[in-house]
Every structure is written in structure tokens, then in C-alpha cells.
Amino acid sequence: MRLRYRATALVAALGIASLGGNCDDLEDEDTSMIVRQTDAGSSSEGGSECAPAAQCSVVAASEPGAECMAKRDNRNQERIQLRQVWSRNVKPAGLANNPLLAPVLVQASELKFGQSCNDLSTANGGYNLLLDWDRSDPIITNQTSRLGYADFVPGADGAAAVRDGLCMVRFRYHARGADTPTSRAKIGEEIWNVEPAVNERRDRDFTLEEVRGTIPEGQGVFYYDERTQVVHGYSPTTYVVVNVDDKNPAALIAVPIRHAELTIRGNDASNNCAGRHRADRLNQQTCQPVQSVTDPAWGCKAEDEASGKCQAGDGATFVKGYFRIIDLERVLTVFNETLCVAYSGQKAEERGWVEGSKKYCSLSPDWGKDTPNDPLRGGDYCSLTHEDGGCRDSWKTEVYMVLQAFPIRNDVCVPKQQEGL
């Protein structure tokens, strides 16, 4: 018998900060224990009491894909389709250690499939990277993939998402930051066309130095090593999209990663998983993560962890790139602070970056003056020279992920209350 506790951290955070409510608006937290009987036919992972039920995956427990609870079988398919099921930001430190944003991103990556699948009760369904690789052409250099983010999944309803397929978003984002007279005077407004990147397959691997400056915006390239099942991709600009509440337009944000480099280490030739669900590492009484950062519910293959090739808290997929500080200042989160504030790790109150209910970097009298206290020069990377330090106009980013096979639609969607292209 397994006991599970219900948590409401994300609901509480978003209910107060993004929806403009107060504690009285929230549902009472259910602290009762929910008894879950061991499911007949469940797969077994090292005798774990938290082994997911058989129905949590479309493949049998003994087949490739069960380890990440694949919702589609990519074997013998013309299209390889994958969804991000977990993510952990390790850079910049301001985001990785942010007590509000960091847990929201973990919970927003999850969908709900029922207690027997070890769902997070706080799953939100608003942050899902998608990969759709069309392999129908036998000439590999004619093959393409789409990389983008899914539309918000109401209620984080996993069954509905599998039935209908996830849809990549395509819309126009008005990047105006705090949108006050001060911020408008200092950063203005940009309009970003957010849509999936279309990537061409190459027949040999490449380095970042070889491709940087050669690929048009909105496009990318990737290489797939048939022997090791490793994907290496690159795009000059990739938009990260997070939408934690489709009823509140302010809850959707988009921000560009510059010169994004993607690595996917597939578990095997099935292309059903890049990583696994760590049922054996969950709290065996509650079937929830012991520690969501360094001992999470998702991670690399068990043998890679055992050998030290991959550490707990890492993922089989990772993205590296950088965010320009000026771009971060143009994005206001549901917590009424710009990403510039969040990623810097600075306390806005101490720096004088607070105006009314909003916190933003361009309130600084040093903004844009190239002084030691200029927030525009507070990063760890220079986008002009592509080197650490230097002009410090950017923050390097690194994100670990786990991917599972998942149905993806061919069309694109415009998020609710947003403007289409």
C-alpha cells in the first residue's frame, strides 16, 4: 500500500501572484493522505513501490519506452515526436536559485495521467518543449525537424493531450517589459514573431563556430548519430514559451535564447525516451520526489547514473545558449518582475528597482551608462564577441531535460488572447 500527499505550491504561488487574488481565493489545501493500492500489472523497477502502472505507457514494461512512460511508440514511424517531461535550469544562477520561478518551471513541464503514474499534484501543463522530426524522405539531408513549444494544456489533462496531440504555438509577442513611462523611455517595445524553428538535417556533425552566422533566423540544423542515438542541433534564435494560465494574458511569456545548442542523448534506437522516470528514487511512501533539484523524479538512464556518466539532477537532454539582458528586461513575469531582475539574482528592493508593484532593472539610474553598476553590463557573457565576461551584456543559460515520445499535431496554434502571425 502506498500513501500519497497532495501539494498545492504552484496553485498558491500563481493564485496570489499572477491572478491578482489573495489567500481567501485559494482552495483549502488537502492535507489528507490518499491511499493508492499497488496496481495489478504494474511494471517493476528494482522492486520500487512506486513503479508506474502498466497503462502509464503505450509500450509494455519490457520494451523500450516504458522507462519514461512513453505516450507514443516512435518505432517504425516516419516521424519521431518527443515532449519535454521535466526540466532543471542550472544557469544562470539567478534563475536556478529563484524560489518562485524555478519550481514553477518544473511543475509546468508536467501533465496529469493519474496517481498510478506518479503525477505531481501541482502539474500545470504550461511549459512543454516539442520536437517533431520528419524522416519520411530516404535522403537524410532532405529531412527536417520542428522545434517549438506546446500550447497550454487546460487542467494539465494528459489523456486529452495524448488523444488530440500537442500543438506548437505560433504568435506575435509584444515585448514591452514593465510598460511604465520609465521603461518605455529606456527600452521601448519590440514585437517578436514566435514560431517553431525548422531545422535541416546534416550528414555530419558540426561545431558551434562552424555554423554561427550561417543559419537564417527561424531556422536551424541538426545531426543524428545513428550509432549512439545522439542528436546535436543548433538554431541562432529559439523562443522559450511559458504559459501557466491561458485565462490571464500576462501569464504567458516568451523570451529568445540566442545561439541555442541542443543535445539529445537517446536511450536507444527506438527514439522513445531520452532519460527515464526515477521511480526507484522517489519517496516510497508518497511516490513524490525526495528533493526536486538534486534528486528529482526524472533523470538519465539508470546505468549512466550508476557509472557516473550522469549525475542525479542532470538530464539526458540539455540546451545551452545565452539570454541578452535587454531581451530579459522586455519580459514581465506573473510575479510582476522582469526576467532581468529574476535572472540577475539581485534584490530589487535593495537596488531601488521597484516602482509601485513592479520590479525592473531599467529603473536603475545607471541603466545604459556602461558603468560598473549598469544592469545592462551585469551578466557573465558577451554576445558581441561570444566569450565569457567581456561586455557582459548577456547571461549564459544551461537547462537539463528528459524527453518522452508523445503525439504532436502537424498544425500550429495561437494561444488564447494572443495575436496570430
Sequence and secondary structure as in RCSB ss.txt:
>XXXX:A:sequence
MRLRYRATALVAALGIASLGGNCDDLEDEDTSMIVRQTDAGSSSEGGSECAPAAQCSVVAASEPGAECMAKRDNR
NQERIQLRQVWSRNVKPAGLANNPLLAPVLVQASELKFGQSCNDLSTANGGYNLLLDWDRSDPIITNQTSRLGYA
DFVPGADGAAAVRDGLCMVRFRYHARGADTPTSRAKIGEEIWNVEPAVNERRDRDFTLEEVRGTIPEGQGVFYYD
ERTQVVHGYSPTTYVVVNVDDKNPAALIAVPIRHAELTIRGNDASNNCAGRHRADRLNQQTCQPVQSVTDPAWGC
KAEDEASGKCQAGDGATFVKGYFRIIDLERVLTVFNETLCVAYSGQKAEERGWVEGSKKYCSLSPDWGKDTPNDP
LRGGDYCSLTHEDGGCRDSWKTEVYMVLQAFPIRNDVCVPKQQEGL
>XXXX:A:secstr
 EEEE   HHHHHHHHHTS   GGGS     SEEEE   TT   STT TT   GGGSSS TTSTTGGGT SS  T
T SEEEEEEEEEEEEESHHHHT TTHHHHHHHHT  B  GGGT  TT      EEEEEE  SSSGGG EEEEEEB
   GGGBHHHHHHH EEEE EEEEE TT SHHHHHHH  EEEEE  EEEEEESS   HHHHTTTS TTEEEEEEE
TTTTEEEEEEEEEEEEEES TT GGGEEEEEEEEEEEEEE SSTT SEESEE GGGB TTT SBSBTTTB SEES
 HHHHHHTSS TT  SEEEEEEEEHHHHHT B TTSBBHHHHHHT  HHHHT EETTEE GGGSTTTTS STT G
GG SSEETTTTEESTT  EEEEEEEEEEEE  EEEEEE  TTSB  
